[in-house]
Amino acid sequence: MGRIYVLMGKSATGKDTVFKRLIGMKELALRTVVGYTTRPIRRGEADGKEYFFVSEETWQKLQDEDKVIESRTYHTVVGDWHYFTVDDGQIDLTGQDYLFISTLSGYEQLRKYYGEEVVLPLYIEVEDDQRLWRSICREKRQAKPNYDEVCRRFLADQQDFSEENIKKAGVEKRYRNVELEGCVKAIAEDIANRKK
């Protein structure tokens, strides 16, 4: 049976970069699952690549059809944005491993859906001052920077990823992303060891 590795961490911990590095390692043979979101597409993103960008109506329809595996809603300064995984045929656990990016809540929902032995956490950490700096720099590159949203997300992460919530979710091991190559190597070694 395959496994689902869930990459988690507060905003601007480097999840997307670590994700791309791990997916690029042929020896790990990890597959991706394209998630869904109702948030607006950002500059440089493509529909069906980073996410399937859908309307609120599509989100509600998939909910009504009981096709949503896990979901999280962010109450942003411009309205609610839903991020979710859909039972749409992308996941086949007969021997294939997958890599997700999600939140603690999403991780817990995936574990409930697929089982604790299948869904495993990969929790990334970066110091708060460095995360805030990265977030501001990333937002500055957008066509219409929204620094209110950067601040909202930063503060929300303090609650969502509190030590109490991390412990409650059963996340024990953490990967410090101080130096990218070292972080990626540590995660890759742990995934490879589980394949043995």
Backbone as a ProteinNet text record, in pm:
[ID]
protein_1_A
[PRIMARY]
MGRIYVLMGKSATGKDTVFKRLIGMKELALRTVVGYTTRPIRRGEADGKEYFFVSEETWQKLQDEDKVIESRTYHTVVGDWHYFTVDDGQIDLTGQDYLFISTLSGYEQLRKYYGEEVVLPLYIEVEDDQRLWRSICREKRQAKPNYDEVCRRFLADQQDFSEENIKKAGVEKRYRNVELEGCVKAIAEDIANRKK
[TERTIARY]
83.5	0	87.3	43.4	116.8	93	167.4	155.2	130.3	72.9	53.3	136.8	234.5	318.3	260.5	236	173.7	276	313.9	409.5	333.2	375.1	303.7	400.5	347.7	424.9	354	395.3	337.7	370.4	304.6	329.6	475.8	528.9	666.2	773.3	744.7	848.2	921.5	878.9	945.4	879.3	754.6	685.4	684.8	651.2	644	779.9	885.5	1019.9	1062.4	1040.6	1074.1	992	864.2	775	831.1	867.7	919.4	1047.9	1134.6	1259.6	1231	1141.5	1110.2	1043.1	951.4	883.4	985	1087	1188.5	1286.4	1283.4	1374.4	1313	1360.6	1303.5	1309.2	1414.4	1428.7	1317.5	1252.4	1142.5	1010.5	999.7	880.7	751.1	752.2	633.4	543.8	416.7	320.5	256.2	203.6	134.7	-16.1	-86.3	-231.3	-259.4	-327.3	-359.9	-484.2	-467.6	-578.8	-666.5	-769.3	-866.4	-866.9	-897.8	-913.1	-1009.8	-1071.2	-1158.9	-1088.1	-961.5	-890.3	-852.9	-830.2	-790.4	-652.2	-635.7	-507.5	-404.7	-280	-172.2	-88.3	-17	73.7	171.5	188.8	282.6	219.8	94.7	27.8	-52.2	-79.4	-159.7	-268.8	-389.7	-500.3	-469	-486.9	-459.4	-316.7	-232.6	-93.3	-74	-78.1	-67.6	-196.6	-309	-442.2	-538.2	-656.5	-770.7	-841.3	-847.8	-909.9	-1057.3	-1143.1	-1285.2	-1368.8	-1493.4	-1586.3	-1643.7	-1705.9	-1777.5	-1886.7	-1951.3	-2058.3	-2004.9	-1888.1	-1827.3	-1787.8	-1730.6	-1695.4	-1818.3	-1929.1	-2051.4	-2105.8	-2099	-2147.7	-2067.2	-1935	-1850.7	-1878.3	-1904.2	-1942.6	-2074	-2172.6	-2304.2	-2296.5	-2202.5	-2184.7	-2097.1	-2053.2	-1971.4	-1839.2	-1779.8	-1654.2	-1533	-1554.6	-1443.9	-1386.1	-1254.9	-1184.7	-1143.4	-1085	-1042.9	-1054.2	-1075.7	-1088.3	-1048.6	-1005.7	-978.5	-1025.4	-1076.4	-1125.6	-1046.9	-997.3	-924.6	-1012.6	-1033	-1113.7	-1020	-1004.5	-909	-973.2	-892.3	-942.3	-1030.6	-1029.3	-1113.4	-1223.2	-1243.4	-1347.2	-1289.9	-1376.4	-1334.4	-1272	-1160.3	-1096.1	-1094.7	-1144.1	-1146.7	-1035.2	-964.4	-865	-911.1	-910	-963.3	-910.2	-923.4	-883.6	-1010.6	-1018.5	-1139.5	-1110.2	-1206.6	-1199.3	-1237.4	-1138	-1161.9	-1079.6	-1028.3	-952.9	-803.3	-752.8	-609.1	-528.7	-591.4	-519.5	-550	-441.3	-451.4	-340.5	-376.4	-278.4	-230.9	-254.6	-205.7	-57.9	24.9	169.1	230.2	150.1	202.5	203.4	312.9	323	294	235.4	195.4	253.4	266.4	311.7	209.5	160.7	63.1	126.3	72.8	96.3	-38.3	-38.5	-163.1	-136.9	-241.9	-235.7	-250.6	-237.8	-261.7	-402.7	-499	-637.6	-656	-596.6	-604	-538.7	-423.6	-352.8	-441.6	-507.1	-594	-712.6	-768.4	-880.1	-835.3	-715.9	-663	-640.3	-586.7	-565.8	-697.9	-798.8	-930.7	-986.4	-964.5	-1018	-941.6	-806.3	-724.1	-663.2	-653.2	-595.3	-458.7	-430.5	-305.1	-181.6	-194	-77.6	-41.4	-132.4	-111.5	-64.8	-117.2	-92.2	12	126.2	239.9	279.1	314.7	345.5	491	509.7	641.7	627.9	668.9	646.7	773.4	762.7	876.2	865.2	979.8	984.1	1089.2	1058.5	1150.2	1120.8	1223	1203.4	1102.2	1022.9	915.6	963.7	1075.9	1122.3	1158.2	1215.9	1251.2	1125.8	1026.6	900.8	831.1	826.4	759.9	830.6	962.5	1040	1013.4	1012.9	985.8	846.3	747.9	610	597.5	663.1	658	724.2	838.8	909.3	826.1	760.4	677.2	558	495.2	377.4	414.4	532	579.8	586.4	605.1	615	478.6	370.1	236.3	196.9	106.4	60.3	-4.6	-82.8	-147.8	-118.2	-5.3	30.4	-77.3	-101.2	-201.9	-134	-74.1	1.5	-89	-213.6	-308.4	-325	-333.9	-350	-224.4	-106.8	18.2	14.7	-25.5	-32.2	-137.4	-253.7	-359.5	-312.3	-247.8	-200.5	-93.4	-3.6	103.9	46.2	-49.4	-110.2	-195.8	-267.4	-350.4	-264.5	-146.4	-55.7	-14	0.2	40.1	-62.9	-189.3	-295	-307.8	-314.3	-335.4	-224.5	-101.1	13.4	68.1	-19.5	24.4	86.7	170.5	233.1	127.1	18.8	-90.4	-150.8	-174.4	-233.4	-137.2	-9.4	90.3	94.5	95.4	98.1	-30.2	-144.6	-273.7	-281.5	-219.5	-219.9	-123.2	-42.1	50.9	177.2	210.4	332.8	448.8	544.2	657.2	786.3	812.9	938	918.4	1021.8	1018.6	1145.1	1132	1245.3	1267.4	1386.2	1419.6	1469	1403.4	1442	1528.7	1640.4	1737.5	1822.2	1858.6	1938.7	1863.2	1815.4	1724.3	1775.5	1898.6	1949.1	1949.7	1987.9	1989.9	1850.6	1755.5	1616.8	1561.2	1580.3	1530.8	1596	1726.2	1798.2	1743.7	1718.1	1666.8	1529.4	1443.2	1309.4	1318.8	1400.5	1415.3	1467.8	1562.3	1616	1508.7	1426.7	1319.6	1217.2	1182.5	1087.4	1150.2	1275.7	1343.5	1351.7	1378.6	1387	1253.5	1144	1012.2	980.5	1047.7	1023.8	1093.2	1187.8	1264.6	1183.8
-119.5	0	125	225.2	350.6	436	545.3	639.3	780.2	861.7	1003.2	1081.7	1156.9	1242.4	1383.2	1441	1572.9	1674.5	1765.1	1871	1988.1	2026.4	2130.8	2230.7	2345.3	2448.3	2581.1	2676	2809.7	2869.9	2979.1	3044.3	3087.9	3080.5	3123.5	3040.7	2913.9	2823.8	2752.9	2777.1	2715.6	2587.8	2567.5	2443.2	2418.9	2522.5	2504.7	2466.2	2529.3	2499	2357.8	2321.3	2185.8	2083.9	2112.4	2024.6	1998.8	2105.8	2090.7	2008.6	2029.4	1952.2	1804.1	1773.2	1632.2	1564.6	1634.7	1578.9	1553.4	1636.6	1622.1	1507.6	1444.9	1333.2	1202.6	1158.2	1039.2	916.3	907.5	790.5	780	891.4	888.4	849.3	872.6	835.7	885.4	1011.3	1069.6	1132.5	1112	1175.7	1293.6	1383	1498.6	1483.8	1557.5	1568.7	1717.3	1756.8	1897.8	1927.6	2019.4	2058	2161.4	2199.3	2296.3	2417.2	2533.4	2653.3	2751.2	2830	2937.2	3072.2	3075.1	3202.9	3242.3	3370.6	3416.3	3361.2	3338.5	3291.5	3403.4	3366.7	3464.4	3469.4	3578	3592.8	3475.4	3412.9	3302	3165.5	3160.5	3032.3	2993.4	2863.8	2814.3	2722.5	2738.3	2653.9	2508	2421.5	2279.2	2240.9	2338.7	2309.1	2326.1	2449.4	2470.8	2426.4	2468	2434	2432.9	2374.5	2399.2	2518.4	2628.5	2750.2	2746.6	2735.8	2716.4	2823.2	2828.9	2926.8	2874.3	2964.3	2926.1	2824.3	2841.1	2749.5	2608.4	2596.8	2465.2	2402.7	2483.3	2436.1	2376.2	2449.4	2403.1	2276.3	2269.6	2151.7	2027.8	2039.1	1925.2	1882.7	1980.9	1950.9	1871.9	1921.1	1857.8	1715	1691.3	1558.2	1468.2	1517.8	1441.4	1394.7	1481.1	1447.4	1513.9	1598.5	1668	1579.8	1548	1463	1544.3	1659.4	1750	1892	1984.5	2124.5	2215.3	2335.1	2440.5	2571.7	2657.6	2787.1	2895.8	2991.1	3104.3	3227.6	3294.2	3415.8	3533.6	3567.9	3670.8	3808.8	3909.2	4047.2	4077.1	3988.5	4008.1	3902.8	3825	3722	3584.3	3484.2	3347.5	3281.2	3212.6	3132.3	2988.3	2897.3	2755.1	2683.9	2597.4	2508.4	2367.5	2277	2144.9	2039.1	1913.7	1797.9	1723.1	1681.9	1618.5	1473.4	1386.9	1246.8	1244.8	1274.7	1289.5	1190.9	1084.8	982.4	1006.2	1114.8	1141.9	1048.8	995.1	915.1	767.5	688.2	542.4	486	436.9	394	249.3	189.3	52.7	56.6	92.7	92.1	226.1	330.4	461.3	554.9	632.3	731.4	870.7	955.5	1090.1	1192.6	1315.4	1426.6	1539	1584.4	1692.1	1809.5	1928.5	2042	2070.5	2080.4	2106.7	2174.4	2182.8	2239.2	2126	2157.8	2055.9	2000.1	2088.4	2045.2	1954.8	1993.7	1911.5	1776.6	1776.5	1652.1	1559.8	1614.8	1533.5	1477.5	1557.4	1509.4	1398.4	1413.5	1308.8	1179	1191.1	1072.1	1003.4	1082.1	1025.2	952.3	1007.1	950.7	825.4	831.6	722.4	632.1	680.8	599.8	649.6	632.8	681.8	613.3	488.2	416.4	460.3	528.7	571.4	716.7	804.4	948	988.6	1041.2	1071.6	1219.9	1281.6	1424.8	1457.7	1570.4	1629.7	1777.4	1810.8	1945.2	2029.7	2143.6	2233.1	2356.1	2399.8	2518.9	2618.5	2746.1	2856.6	2961.9	3034.4	3139.4	3243.3	3295.7	3388.6	3513.6	3572.1	3694.1	3666.8	3550	3514.2	3486.1	3422.6	3395.9	3524.9	3620	3746.5	3820.4	3821	3885.1	3818.9	3686.7	3613.3	3646	3651.4	3680.1	3817.5	3915.6	4052.1	4058.2	3993.8	3993.2	3925.1	3813.7	3741.9	3827.5	3892.2	3974.4	4095.4	4148.5	4265.3	4236.7	4110	4071.2	4058.9	4065.5	4054.2	4183.8	4172.3	4290.3	4391.7	4342.3	4428.5	4370.6	4406.9	4352.9	4381.1	4280.4	4292.3	4260.5	4361	4340.3	4314.4	4358.6	4325	4173.3	4109.8	3964.2	3893.7	3947.4	3890.7	3891.3	4002.9	4014.3	3920.9	3914	3825.8	3680.4	3639	3500.8	3470.9	3564.9	3547.4	3526	3608.6	3596.7	3470.8	3436.3	3314.9	3189.9	3189.8	3074.9	3050.9	3158.3	3144.2	3061.2	3075.3	2996.8	2859.1	2855.8	2728.1	2627.7	2676.6	2588.8	2609	2625.6	2637.5	2505.5	2511.8	2390	2288.8	2337.6	2249.9	2175.6	2248.2	2186.2	2088.7	2122.3	2032.8	1901.2	1912.4	1793.3	1711.7	1779.1	1712	1633.3	1686.9	1620.2	1502	1485.9	1373	1394.9	1520.5	1550.6	1554.2	1463.9	1456.1	1510.6	1473	1515.1	1646.3	1731.8	1860.1	1875	1946.5	1972.5	2122.9	2166.7	2309.6	2347.9	2445.8	2490.4	2615.5	2601.5	2709.9	2711.6	2592.7	2574.8	2473.9	2518.1	2440.2	2300.1	2289	2158	2057.9	2104.5	2015.5	1969.9	2060.6	2027.9	1925	1948.8	1857.2	1720.1	1718	1591.5	1510.8	1577	1507.6	1446.1	1522.1	1470.8	1355.4	1371.5	1268	1138.1	1148.8	1028.7	957.9	1033.9	972.1	902.8	964.6	901.6	774.6	782.7	666	551.1	582.1	477.3	405.9	475.7	413.9	321	339.5	253.8	118.5	108.7	-15.6	-123.8
0	0	0	-72.3	-77.8	45	51.2	162.7	109.2	195.3	165.2	265.8	215.7	299.8	293.5	410	416	466.5	378.2	408.5	469.1	590.7	664	722.5	758.7	825.6	809.3	889.1	880.1	742.8	709.2	581	571.2	450.3	419.4	489.8	513.7	566.6	453.2	330	215.4	168.4	204	168	17.3	-60.7	-205.9	-263.5	-216.3	-266.5	-227.9	-102.1	-57	-134.8	-153.7	-229.5	-370.1	-439.7	-576.4	-579	-480.3	-474.5	-454.3	-361.3	-332.3	-450.7	-515.3	-632.9	-744.9	-753.4	-857.4	-835.1	-718.6	-688.8	-739.3	-854.7	-918.2	-828.7	-745.4	-659.2	-554.7	-522.7	-426	-492.1	-621.2	-699.7	-635.4	-593.8	-532.2	-638.6	-623.8	-713.2	-641.9	-720.4	-664.3	-684.3	-606.2	-621.1	-631.3	-735.6	-751.9	-668.4	-574.6	-489.3	-556.6	-486.6	-536.4	-443.7	-498.9	-416.3	-481.4	-394.9	-445.1	-443.3	-399.4	-398.4	-541	-563.1	-696.9	-735.8	-862	-913.3	-899	-862.2	-846.9	-974.1	-989.2	-1102.4	-1104.5	-1220.1	-1235	-1212.2	-1164.8	-1143.2	-1266.9	-1280.2	-1391.8	-1337.6	-1388.2	-1345.5	-1377.3	-1277.5	-1295	-1264.1	-1235.6	-1199.5	-1049.5	-1000.6	-856.4	-787.3	-844	-794.7	-912.2	-888.7	-974.7	-910.4	-980.9	-928.4	-965.9	-863	-888.5	-817.7	-856.9	-798.6	-667.2	-593.1	-470.6	-502.5	-617.3	-657	-679.5	-743.4	-765.2	-632.3	-541.9	-407.7	-338.6	-343.7	-276.7	-342.5	-474.5	-548.3	-509.6	-502.4	-463.9	-319.6	-232.4	-93.6	-92.3	-167.5	-171.8	-226.6	-319.6	-378.5	-291.9	-174.8	-79.1	-142.6	-224.3	-292	-227	-125.9	-60.9	49.4	37	133.9	255.3	229.5	337.2	286	380.5	340	454.3	417.2	514.4	453.5	540.3	496.5	568	490.5	545.8	533.6	645.2	648.4	621.7	495.8	456.1	461.7	441.3	442.8	321.6	221.2	102.7	91.2	197.4	196.4	224.8	229.6	258.9	136.4	158.9	55.5	104.3	21.6	55	-21.3	50.4	-9.3	23.4	-75.6	-47.5	-144.7	-101.1	-180.8	-216.4	-342.3	-392.7	-430.5	-400.4	-444	-591.8	-676.5	-820.5	-904.1	-839.4	-911.4	-917.9	-858.7	-863.1	-772	-667.8	-568	-585.8	-602.3	-611.5	-522.6	-406.7	-306.8	-323	-436.4	-457.8	-497.3	-398.5	-420.3	-455.8	-473.2	-510.5	-390.3	-374.7	-267.7	-323.5	-237	-276	-179.4	-228.7	-146.9	-157.5	-41.8	-30.9	41	19.7	107.5	173.3	305.4	374.6	508.2	588.1	722.8	823.5	950.8	1053.1	1043.1	1022.9	1010.1	888.5	775	654.6	674.8	742.1	773.7	856.7	958.4	1044.1	965.6	875	793.2	697.9	639.4	551.8	629.4	751.2	834.9	868	893.3	923.8	801.4	683.4	559	515.2	519.7	467.3	574.6	698.5	806.3	849.6	979.6	1038.1	980.8	939.9	886.9	744.8	679.5	540.6	532.6	617.8	610.2	714.1	666.1	753.4	743.2	859.3	860.2	827.7	759.4	735.1	773.9	896.7	949.2	937.9	866.7	842.4	931.6	985.4	1070.2	1021.4	1041.4	1014.9	1122.6	1165.1	1266.3	1216.9	1309.6	1274.4	1200.9	1243	1175.9	1030.1	1003.9	866.2	783	844.3	774.1	734.1	826.8	798	683.6	687.3	580.9	446	442.6	317.9	265.2	356.6	316.9	253	312.9	259.4	121.9	108.8	-20.6	-128.8	-93.4	-190.1	-232.1	-136.5	-165.3	-250.4	-228.4	-303.6	-453.3	-490.3	-631.8	-700.3	-623.4	-681.3	-751.9	-847.7	-921.2	-827.7	-731.8	-632.1	-494.1	-435.9	-304.2	-199.6	-115.3	-10.2	123.1	183	306.1	426.1	418.9	525.5	533.9	416.7	414.3	465.5	434.4	486.9	639.6	696.3	842.8	900.8	838.1	886.1	888.2	777.6	766.6	870.5	890.4	988.2	1127.9	1167.1	1299.9	1312.1	1206.3	1208.7	1225.9	1163.6	1176.3	1321	1397.6	1537.8	1614.3	1578.7	1642.4	1579	1445.3	1375.9	1405.3	1412.7	1437.6	1578.7	1673.3	1812.4	1857	1958.6	2010.3	2053.1	2110.5	2154	2034.7	1923.4	1804.7	1738.2	1736	1677.2	1755.2	1885.8	1971.9	1955.5	1952.8	1937.8	1806.5	1701.3	1570.8	1565.6	1669.5	1673.2	1592.6	1564.7	1489.7	1588.4	1569.4	1661.8	1601	1477.5	1414.2	1339.4	1346	1276.1	1192.5	1082.2	992.8	988.6	1028.6	1029.4	890.4	830.2	696.2	706.3	776.1	785.4	658.9	615.5	494.1	407.7	291.3	207.4	176.6	130.2	88.5	203.7	322	438	477.5	470.2	502.8	404.8	276.3	172.9	188.5	214.3	229.4	347.9	460	578.3	551.5	485.7	454.4	355	250.8	148.2	209.7	300.6	365.9	447.1	517.5	596.6	506.7	394.7	301.8	242.3	200.2	142	242	367.8	470.2	490.5	470.8	486.4	370.5	257.5	141.2	153.4	249.1	264	331.1
[MASK]
++++++++++++++++++++++++++++++++++++++++++++++++++++++++++++++++++++++++++++++++++++++++++++++++++++++++++++++++++++++++++++++++++++++++++++++++++++++++++++++++++++++++++++++++++++++++++++++++++++

